[in-house]
Amino acid sequence: MTARYLNLLFSPAIKAIQQQNGSRDAYAKRAAASEPDRLTESEAQFIATRDSFYMASVGAGGWPYVQHRGGPAGFLKVLGERTLGFADFRGNRQYVSLGNFADDSRVALFMMDYPRRARLKVLGRARPVDLATVPELAAALIDGTYGARVERGIVIEVEAFDWNCPQHITERYTLAEIEPTIDVLKSRIAE
């Protein structure tokens, strides 16, 4: 956990609960940095292989909203050491996240790699971008082989991130990950 991440999330109430439960001293030793985190090659490689993530935003009424975002592997792009972006595909047209960004740009991204039992959490500030006005960004975000309609780009300035421990992550596999094994078994059965 980076110092920036815990400084953004650990309120006085959280620190008090940590103190009551015996974990405060360990976290207090890491609480020095205030500069936003910078993504490294490790985060970039992890992000490049994700085909989905969850994004939380906060509405004007204070309620959190969590939305699944999916696409081809690597649709969430690392645009710089503190910047992420993705093509925002047309969905159910509720526009809850987009409306939330107008009131509060803060977002949390939650990315999972179930087979490897790894997760990356990112805190940042999101802004919608009309990709018709920024062709170089459109070229970086849009995958022409993916058939979804792109409505805009979303650019996220990273504030902090955290790699969580693998404890309690249940291993799950996509069809693409298990198909090669299934194909081998089907061939054996056919023989």
Number of C-alpha atoms within 10 A of each C-alpha: 15 17 21 21 21 19 17 12 12 14 11 9 9 12 17 14 13 16 12 10 9 10 13 15 11 10 15 13 9 14 16 12 13 14 10 18 20 14 18 12 10 8 16 18 12 16 23 15 14 19 17 20 19 15 19 18 25 21 20 12 8 10 10 13 14 17 13 11 17 16 19 14 13 20 24 26 20 24 17 14 15 17 18 22 23 26 26 24 18 13 12 6 7 9 11 14 21 18 15 23 20 13 13 18 20 20 26 22 20 19 20 19 21 15 13 13 16 17 17 18 19 22 25 20 17 25 17 19 18 13 19 12 9 11 11 10 19 19 11 15 26 21 17 8 7 11 9 15 12 18 16 19 22 19 24 25 22 23 22 26 25 19 14 12 12 13 8 7 15 10 11 12 12 9 9 8 11 10 12 11 11 12 11 11 12 11 10 9 8 7 6
